[in-house]
Structure formats: structure tokens, C-alpha cells
Amino acid sequence: MSSDEEDYMSDTFLQKCIDTRPGLAPKNVQQKTEREKLQKEADRKSRTVPRHKLEAIQREAGLNAAIAPNSKGFALLQKMGYKPGMGIGKEGTGRIEPVSIELKNGRSGLGRESEMKRKSTEMNQMRSVMMAKRKKAEEKLQESYRGRIIERFTEKNVERDLRTAQKACLHLDQEKGLIEPERPFFWPASCLPSQKEEEEDEEEESSRPHRLQQSDRLNDSDIEDDLGGEDDVPADDDPYSNFSEMEKLDIVTRYLRNVYFYCIWCGTKYNDQEDLTSNCPGNTSDAHD
């Protein structure tokens, strides 16, 4: 074999050959893939930078670049004694860098952006003030609601303690042989002697037949004469009617402690005043918590 002829078994000869081997994908899929590759390549070659991006790139490059020495402005500054890097002015203490360029985007009028910024700041301040007021109002409402709940709970506890104290006072007074309490509210209302007499009178009145003849009925004037008129009716002058439940409870518990050495919250009758003072925390419900 002459040296001019190529060895068909060498790699050089094989690289020049076109690969015509059939692929695993169908022919139409291969053609579609080839077209997509060609389209991508064409798009890449024909791709151009958008105008606004190109302007931004050129603007940034121009702002970062120093003033060219051949510009008219720089030439005028040099004639007046200016040197690159020094400040302008007679003393050389003025501006070193040129006035920055602020581009205006959009079609709004001059000063609109600053006005909108000012309004936005005022709106944010107003919103923060309103939120602070709303938060304060909510806290006040929650506190008032909590106060009402505590007050209602305290009233119920006072009513319960007063009933307990009245029952204890009734039991201890009866053991002592008393038939009437020292004050009307020391005993439960249903156990007072006057209350029992009124209930008995009501039962008697309800059981008595009311069959009066026409001749036996009294006139209205006779009834008024027997009662002595409306002005003669005695008024309710109970001196304890204006006492609150808390005041009544305090009076009853002090009576139990001073007379019987008894504490309703301890549920104990002590031997004497010294025993009560040393072993009982106090005359309030809070002292026993």
C-alpha cells in the first residue's frame, strides 16, 4: 500500500465518515428533534438585547466613565485652572464629582413622585396612630370586661358567704337559747319569727272561707275609717335596708367571731379569742386563700 492512500481502518478515516446508523427513536421523532435544535440555534444567533436594557447598560457605562479631556466642558475648566481630582471653586473646596443624573420614568408631571411619597408617609403615620388607638380601645374593653366578670364572681361569693354566715349564726343562737336574732339580717329571712308568723297568717287566710253576704259587706269609706286613712299607714323604716351584701357579711362574721369565736371560712369554733387570733388567718375570704 502506498503512503498516499489512507488506511481505512485508522481513526482519521473513521472520523470523516458520516454516522448513518439508525437510532432507537422513530424517524419522525428524530426529525422533530433536529428541527428544534436548528430553531434554538437560529434564535440564539438572532437574539438581540432589548432597547431599554441596552440604554441602561450604556447609561451606566457613561456615568461610571470619567469626563473625557477633549470635551468642551472639561476644556473650559482647564482654562480656569481646574485639575482632575481637585474640587471646583477658588479655594478648591467645591464639588469634585459632576452633578448626578436622575432619570424620570413615566409620563407623570414634575414633583408628583415626591408628592406621592409625602402622602404615603402621612398615610402610614395616620394608620399607625389609628392602630395604636384601636389597640388601646381593645385593651380597655378587655380590661372592663375582665373587671365585670371579677365583680360578678365576687358578688356571687359574697352572697354565698352571707348565706353560710346566717345559717351558722342561726344554729349558734338557737343553741344559746335565743328566739330572735340580734339584727334581722343575722338569720336567713325564712327563719325570722315575723316571717314565720306572716306565713302562718297567709295560710290561715287562704284556708278561711270568704262568703260574705251583701248586707255584711263594708263600704270603701268604712274600710278607710278602720285603717285610719292612707296617711296613717306606717312606713318601712328598716335601718338595715341600705346595707350592702358585703357590709352585712362583715357585720355577721364579726358577730360570730366576737361572740362565738367562730369563723365561717375555717369552719371551726375556737376555744377563746386568743385561740381564734392565733389560728385563724383573718376575717376575709382572701385571707384564707
Secondary structure, DSSP 8 states (H G I E B T S, - for coil): --TTS--TTSHHHHHHS------SS-HHHHHHHHHHHHHHHHHHHH----HHHHHHHHHHHHHHS---TTSHHHHHHHHTT--TTS-SSSSS-S-SS--------SS--TTHHHHHHHHHHHHHHHHHHHHHHHHHHHHHHHHHHHHHHHHHHHHHHHHHHHHHHHHHHHHHHHHHT-SS-SSGGGS-GGGSHHHHHHHHHHHHHHHS-----TTT---HHHHHHHHT-GGGS-----TTTT--HHHHHHHHHHHIIIII-EETTTTEE-SSHHHHHHH---SSSGGG-
